[in-house]
Amino acid sequence: MTVDEYLDATPEPQRTTLIEVRDTLRDLLPDATEGLSYGVPAFKVDGVAVAGYASHKGHCGYYPHSGSVLPLLADELAGYDWSQGTLRFPIDQPLPKPLVTQLVEARLAELERGG
């Protein structure tokens, strides 16, 4: 399955929401490759997953592919349901670009440190 096939099979309003998240990630990671990681769309830099997203029945999910990124940004995640490796957001409200930017920058900084 490809990312496009995954999104084509996703019901509305999740599909439109995830396409907006995808577009934001494409803007932030223009040299990344897109593919599936653990069965969900992900952006990889130098073969390492940096950001993923998925549709679920009652929410959408963002995955930083790290257990330390979300706890690091706990203050910015106020109002969202999240755990160590998953940020859940409404099916009809994409994550704000400034928040996605912070998530991606935190993951890239982690990778630069060798994490």
C-alpha positions as CSV (number, residue, x, y, z in Angstrom):
1,M,0.0,0.0,0.0
2,T,1.2,3.5,-0.8
3,V,0.5,6.7,1.2
4,D,-1.9,7.8,-1.5
5,E,-3.8,4.5,-1.3
6,Y,-3.9,4.9,2.5
7,L,-5.4,8.3,2.2
8,D,-7.8,7.3,-0.5
9,A,-9.1,4.6,1.8
10,T,-9.5,7.0,4.7
11,P,-13.1,8.3,5.3
12,E,-14.0,11.9,5.6
13,P,-13.4,14.1,7.5
14,Q,-10.2,12.3,8.5
15,R,-8.9,12.2,4.9
16,T,-9.1,16.0,4.5
17,T,-7.6,16.5,7.9
18,L,-4.7,14.2,7.3
19,I,-4.0,15.7,3.8
20,E,-3.6,19.0,5.5
21,V,-1.1,17.5,8.0
22,R,0.7,15.8,5.1
23,D,1.0,19.1,3.2
24,T,2.4,20.8,6.3
25,L,5.0,18.0,6.7
26,R,5.9,18.2,3.0
27,D,6.6,22.0,3.5
28,L,8.7,21.3,6.6
29,L,10.5,18.3,5.2
30,P,10.9,18.9,1.5
31,D,13.8,16.4,1.2
32,A,12.2,13.7,3.2
33,T,10.8,10.5,1.6
34,E,7.3,9.4,2.2
35,G,6.3,5.9,2.8
36,L,4.6,3.7,5.4
37,S,6.0,2.9,8.7
38,Y,4.2,0.5,11.0
39,G,1.4,0.6,8.5
40,V,0.8,4.4,8.6
41,P,2.1,7.2,6.5
42,A,5.5,8.6,7.6
43,F,8.2,11.0,6.5
44,K,11.7,9.7,6.7
45,V,15.0,11.6,6.7
46,D,18.0,9.6,5.8
47,G,15.9,6.5,6.2
48,V,14.8,7.4,9.8
49,A,11.1,8.1,10.5
50,V,10.6,11.7,11.7
51,A,6.9,12.1,11.6
52,G,3.9,9.9,11.0
53,Y,0.1,10.3,11.0
54,A,-2.9,8.1,10.9
55,S,-6.7,7.9,10.9
56,H,-8.6,6.2,13.6
57,K,-12.3,5.9,14.2
58,G,-12.7,8.7,16.7
59,H,-9.5,10.7,16.2
60,C,-6.4,11.3,14.1
61,G,-3.0,10.5,15.4
62,Y,0.5,12.1,15.0
63,Y,3.5,10.0,15.7
64,P,7.0,11.5,16.3
65,H,8.6,8.1,16.1
66,S,10.3,8.8,19.4
67,G,9.3,8.5,23.1
68,S,10.9,11.8,24.2
69,V,9.5,14.4,21.7
70,L,6.0,14.7,23.1
71,P,7.0,14.9,26.8
72,L,9.5,17.6,25.8
73,L,6.7,19.7,24.4
74,A,4.1,18.9,27.1
75,D,3.2,22.6,27.7
76,E,2.5,23.1,24.0
77,L,0.3,20.0,23.9
78,A,-2.1,21.3,26.6
79,G,-5.6,20.6,25.4
80,Y,-4.6,17.5,23.4
81,D,-4.8,13.9,24.4
82,W,-1.4,12.4,24.2
83,S,0.9,9.7,25.5
84,Q,4.6,9.1,25.2
85,G,4.5,8.3,21.5
86,T,1.1,9.4,20.2
87,L,-0.6,12.7,19.9
88,R,-4.4,12.4,19.3
89,F,-6.3,15.2,17.6
90,P,-9.8,15.8,16.3
91,I,-10.9,14.1,13.0
92,D,-11.9,17.5,11.6
93,Q,-9.1,19.8,12.9
94,P,-5.6,19.4,11.6
95,L,-2.8,20.2,13.9
96,P,-1.7,23.8,13.7
97,K,1.4,24.4,11.5
98,P,3.4,26.0,14.4
99,L,2.8,23.0,16.5
100,V,3.8,20.6,13.8
101,T,6.9,22.7,13.2
102,Q,7.9,22.4,16.9
103,L,7.3,18.6,16.8
104,V,9.4,18.1,13.6
105,E,12.2,20.4,14.9
106,A,12.3,18.5,18.2
107,R,12.6,15.2,16.4
108,L,15.3,16.5,14.0
109,A,17.3,17.9,16.9
110,E,17.0,14.6,18.7
111,L,18.4,12.8,15.6
112,E,21.2,15.3,15.3
113,R,22.2,14.4,18.9
114,G,22.3,10.8,17.9
115,G,18.9,9.8,19.4
